[in-house]
Amino acid sequence: MSDYLVRALAFDGQVRAYAAKTTETVGEAQSRHYTWPVASAALGRTMTAGVMMGAMLKGDNKLTIKIEGGGPLGLILVDSNAQGQVRGYVSNPHVHFDLNEHGKLDVRQGVGTDGTLTVVKDIGLRDYFTGQVPIVSGELGEDFTYYFATSEQVNSSVGVGVLVNPDNSIKAAGGFIIQLMPGTTEETITAIEQRLQSIPPVSKLIEKGLSPEELLEELLGKENVKVLDTMPVNFECNCSKDRFSTALISLGTEEIRDMIETEGQAEAHCHFCNEKYMFTKEELEEIEKEAK
């Protein structure tokens, strides 16, 4: 089944919940960037969180997540929007370590714990909304939980997981975000906390093949969950040769002329999807005319 996301309410509207299956989406990123397991897990967790956070937006709104934890992975950058589309990359895709003391991929070591998680939202206003918090874990689920509590003042629980096959392909990926609405009763909070403490890690639930709906039912109790809607999720990059042409024009005639005379061509590379676009001498000369 293709990737998709579920939006739901629980406990008679006291709780807002999101869950997503992102196996194919993270798999697309893995194959495009040739990421090794730790890099795949870190990028996939961030993309999964990004998809669910994008689903909190409306219309043409979009957001960018930057993870800069000081670890060997370097920058993790993810874009997502309100339509379930997401793209992302990691600066150093070939990072992997032995499993950690819990027998899991050592994402914390890859991400690092000395840096920041930044979310920039474009919600159609003149100024962007920017929220930034220190990395508190490096495992990312806890870091997004801390982001919501600190930057958006919403008590939340975020779980994101990625399982990697021996051949580096993605076995399963997905996650959830549970958020308490204003006025949530102590009884409801206690019930949720007890369930979250007793269930297996999100990666184990994903490995069992639970759908997003079943994931929320496992987390919150089937009798408590009311699904509002679903939305397809996919890796989508908006780069194109035309966009890069526009970028080349902005460089100015002198720099374009230098490309023509020194290289006789130009290659543009999209960090997000790893696509390359070649510009011949003739195309560069046309771009030079437009720049004039």
C-alpha positions as CSV (number, residue, x, y, z in Angstrom):
1,M,0.0,0.0,0.0
2,S,1.2,3.5,-0.9
3,D,2.3,5.9,1.8
4,Y,-0.4,8.0,3.5
5,L,-1.2,10.1,6.6
6,V,-4.2,10.1,8.9
7,R,-5.6,13.0,10.9
8,A,-7.7,12.1,13.9
9,L,-9.2,13.3,17.1
10,A,-9.4,11.3,20.3
11,F,-11.0,11.3,23.7
12,D,-14.0,13.3,22.5
13,G,-11.8,16.1,20.9
14,Q,-9.4,16.5,23.8
15,V,-6.5,15.1,21.7
16,R,-5.4,15.8,18.2
17,A,-3.4,13.0,16.5
18,Y,-1.5,12.3,13.3
19,A,0.1,9.1,12.1
20,A,1.9,8.4,8.8
21,K,3.3,5.5,6.9
22,T,6.4,6.8,5.0
23,T,8.2,3.6,3.8
24,E,8.1,4.4,0.1
25,T,8.8,8.1,0.6
26,V,11.9,7.5,2.8
27,G,12.9,4.7,0.4
28,E,12.9,7.3,-2.5
29,A,15.1,9.6,-0.5
30,Q,17.5,6.7,0.3
31,S,17.8,5.6,-3.3
32,R,18.3,9.1,-4.6
33,H,21.0,10.0,-2.0
34,Y,22.5,6.5,-1.5
35,T,22.3,7.0,2.2
36,W,23.8,4.5,4.6
37,P,21.7,3.1,7.5
38,V,22.3,5.8,10.2
39,A,21.9,8.6,7.7
40,S,18.7,6.9,6.3
41,A,17.2,6.7,9.8
42,A,18.0,10.3,10.7
43,L,16.8,11.7,7.4
44,G,13.7,9.4,7.4
45,R,12.7,10.3,10.9
46,T,13.0,14.0,10.0
47,M,11.0,13.6,6.8
48,T,8.3,11.6,8.7
49,A,8.0,14.4,11.3
50,G,8.0,16.9,8.5
51,V,5.1,15.2,6.7
52,M,3.0,15.3,9.8
53,M,3.9,18.9,10.7
54,G,3.0,19.8,7.1
55,A,-0.4,18.3,7.6
56,M,-1.0,20.9,10.3
57,L,-0.7,23.6,7.7
58,K,-3.4,24.8,5.2
59,G,-3.5,25.7,1.5
60,D,-0.2,26.6,0.0
61,N,1.6,26.9,3.3
62,K,4.9,25.1,3.7
63,L,7.7,24.6,6.2
64,T,11.4,23.8,6.4
65,I,13.1,21.8,9.1
66,K,16.8,22.1,9.8
67,I,18.7,19.7,12.1
68,E,22.2,20.9,13.0
69,G,23.3,18.8,15.9
70,G,27.1,19.0,15.4
71,G,27.4,15.3,14.5
72,P,29.1,13.7,11.5
73,L,25.9,13.7,9.4
74,G,26.1,17.5,9.2
75,L,23.0,19.4,8.2
76,I,19.6,17.6,7.7
77,L,17.2,19.7,5.7
78,V,13.6,18.8,5.0
79,D,10.8,20.7,3.2
80,S,7.2,19.7,3.4
81,N,3.8,21.2,2.7
82,A,0.1,20.8,3.4
83,Q,-0.4,18.4,0.5
84,G,1.6,15.5,1.9
85,Q,4.6,16.3,-0.2
86,V,8.1,16.2,1.3
87,R,11.7,16.3,0.2
88,G,15.0,16.2,2.1
89,Y,18.7,15.6,2.2
90,V,21.6,15.1,4.6
91,S,25.0,16.7,4.1
92,N,26.9,13.5,4.7
93,P,24.8,10.5,3.5
94,H,27.6,7.9,4.0
95,V,27.5,7.7,7.8
96,H,27.0,4.5,9.7
97,F,28.1,3.1,13.1
98,D,27.7,-0.1,15.1
99,L,24.4,-0.6,16.8
100,N,23.9,1.3,20.1
101,E,23.5,-0.3,23.5
102,H,19.8,-1.0,22.7
103,G,20.7,-2.8,19.5
104,K,19.4,0.0,17.4
105,L,20.8,2.3,14.8
106,D,22.9,5.0,16.6
107,V,21.1,8.0,15.3
108,R,22.1,10.1,18.3
109,Q,25.8,9.7,17.4
110,G,25.2,10.6,13.8
111,V,23.0,13.7,14.5
112,G,25.0,14.9,17.5
113,T,23.7,16.7,20.6
114,D,25.4,20.0,20.3
115,G,23.2,22.2,18.1
116,T,19.7,23.2,17.2
117,L,16.4,22.1,15.6
118,T,14.9,24.9,13.6
119,V,11.4,25.0,12.0
120,V,10.7,27.8,9.5
121,K,7.0,28.1,8.4
122,D,5.9,30.0,5.3
123,I,2.2,30.7,6.1
124,G,1.6,33.3,3.4
125,L,2.5,36.3,5.5
126,R,5.3,38.8,4.8
127,D,7.4,37.4,7.6
128,Y,8.1,33.7,8.2
129,F,7.5,32.0,11.6
130,T,10.7,30.6,12.9
131,G,11.0,28.4,16.0
132,Q,14.3,27.1,17.3
133,V,15.2,24.8,20.2
134,P,18.5,23.1,21.3
135,I,18.9,19.4,20.4
136,V,18.1,17.6,23.6
137,S,18.4,13.9,22.5
138,G,19.7,13.5,19.0
139,E,17.2,10.6,18.5
140,L,14.9,13.2,17.0
141,G,11.5,12.0,18.3
142,E,12.3,13.5,21.7
143,D,13.7,16.6,20.0
144,F,10.5,17.2,18.1
145,T,8.5,16.6,21.3
146,Y,10.7,19.3,23.0
147,Y,10.2,21.6,20.0
148,F,6.4,21.5,20.3
149,A,6.4,22.0,24.0
150,T,8.9,24.9,24.0
151,S,8.4,26.7,20.7
152,E,4.7,26.1,20.1
153,Q,3.6,25.6,23.7
154,V,1.7,22.4,22.7
155,N,2.2,19.3,24.9
156,S,2.9,16.6,22.4
157,S,4.4,13.1,22.0
158,V,6.3,12.5,18.8
159,G,7.4,9.0,17.7
160,V,9.3,8.4,14.4
161,G,11.0,5.3,13.3
162,V,12.9,3.9,10.3
163,L,13.9,0.3,9.7
164,V,16.7,-0.5,7.2
165,N,17.3,-3.7,5.3
166,P,20.7,-5.4,5.1
167,D,21.0,-4.1,1.5
168,N,20.5,-0.5,2.8
169,S,17.0,-0.2,1.4
170,I,14.1,0.9,3.6
171,K,12.1,-1.9,5.3
172,A,9.6,0.3,7.0
173,A,9.1,3.9,8.1
174,G,6.5,5.9,9.8
175,G,5.5,7.7,13.0
176,F,2.9,9.6,15.1
177,I,2.3,13.0,16.7
178,I,-0.2,13.2,19.6
179,Q,-1.1,16.6,20.9
180,L,-3.2,17.7,23.9
181,M,-5.8,20.3,23.3
182,P,-6.5,23.1,25.8
183,G,-8.6,21.8,28.6
184,T,-7.6,18.1,28.4
185,T,-8.5,16.4,31.6
186,E,-6.0,14.9,34.0
187,E,-7.8,11.6,33.6
188,T,-7.1,11.7,29.8
189,I,-3.5,12.7,30.2
190,T,-2.9,9.9,32.7
191,A,-4.5,7.3,30.3
192,I,-2.4,8.4,27.4
193,E,0.8,8.4,29.5
194,Q,0.1,4.9,30.7
195,R,-0.5,3.6,27.2
196,L,2.6,5.3,25.8
197,Q,4.8,3.7,28.5
198,S,3.4,0.3,27.9
199,I,3.5,0.0,24.1
200,P,6.6,-1.2,22.1
201,P,8.8,1.4,20.3
202,V,7.2,2.9,17.2
203,S,9.7,1.1,14.9
204,K,8.4,-2.2,16.2
205,L,4.8,-1.3,15.6
206,I,5.7,-0.2,12.0
207,E,7.6,-3.5,11.5
208,K,4.5,-5.4,12.5
209,G,2.8,-3.8,9.6
210,L,0.3,-1.6,11.5
211,S,-1.5,1.0,9.3
212,P,-1.6,4.6,10.5
213,E,-5.1,4.1,11.8
214,E,-4.1,1.0,13.7
215,L,-1.0,2.8,15.0
216,L,-3.3,5.5,16.6
217,E,-5.7,2.8,17.9
218,E,-2.7,1.0,19.5
219,L,-1.5,4.3,21.1
220,L,-4.8,5.8,22.2
221,G,-7.3,2.9,22.3
222,K,-9.6,1.9,19.4
223,E,-12.7,3.1,21.2
224,N,-11.1,6.6,21.7
225,V,-10.0,7.4,18.1
226,K,-12.1,9.2,15.5
227,V,-10.4,9.4,12.1
228,L,-11.1,12.7,10.4
229,D,-9.4,12.2,7.0
230,T,-6.5,10.6,5.2
231,M,-3.9,12.1,2.7
232,P,-1.4,10.5,0.3
233,V,2.3,11.1,1.2
234,N,5.1,11.2,-1.4
235,F,8.6,12.4,-2.1
236,E,8.2,15.4,-4.4
237,C,10.8,17.9,-5.5
238,N,9.9,21.2,-7.3
239,C,13.2,21.7,-9.0
240,S,13.4,22.0,-12.8
241,K,15.7,23.2,-15.5
242,D,13.6,26.4,-15.8
243,R,14.1,27.2,-12.1
244,F,17.9,26.7,-12.5
245,S,17.8,28.9,-15.6
246,T,16.3,31.7,-13.5
247,A,18.9,31.2,-10.9
248,L,21.7,31.5,-13.5
249,I,20.2,34.7,-14.8
250,S,20.4,36.1,-11.3
251,L,24.1,35.6,-11.3
252,G,24.6,38.3,-13.9
253,T,26.2,38.5,-17.3
254,E,29.8,38.6,-16.2
255,E,29.6,35.3,-14.3
256,I,27.6,33.6,-17.1
257,R,30.2,34.8,-19.7
258,D,32.9,33.4,-17.5
259,M,31.2,30.0,-17.6
260,I,30.9,30.1,-21.3
261,E,34.5,31.0,-21.9
262,T,36.1,28.7,-19.2
263,E,33.9,25.6,-19.3
264,G,31.7,26.0,-22.3
265,Q,28.9,24.5,-20.3
266,A,27.4,24.4,-16.8
267,E,25.9,21.7,-14.5
268,A,23.3,22.5,-11.9
269,H,22.7,20.0,-9.0
270,C,19.6,19.9,-6.8
271,H,20.6,18.9,-3.2
272,F,17.1,17.8,-2.4
273,C,16.6,15.2,-5.1
274,N,20.1,14.7,-6.5
275,E,19.0,15.5,-10.1
276,K,21.5,17.2,-12.4
277,Y,20.8,19.6,-15.2
278,M,23.3,20.3,-18.0
279,F,23.4,23.6,-19.8
280,T,25.2,23.7,-23.1
281,K,27.2,26.6,-24.5
282,E,24.2,27.6,-26.7
283,E,21.8,27.5,-23.7
284,L,24.2,29.6,-21.6
285,E,24.4,32.2,-24.4
286,E,20.6,32.4,-24.5
287,I,20.5,32.8,-20.7
288,E,23.2,35.5,-21.0
289,K,20.9,37.4,-23.5
290,E,18.1,37.2,-21.0
291,A,20.3,38.4,-18.2
292,K,21.1,41.5,-20.3
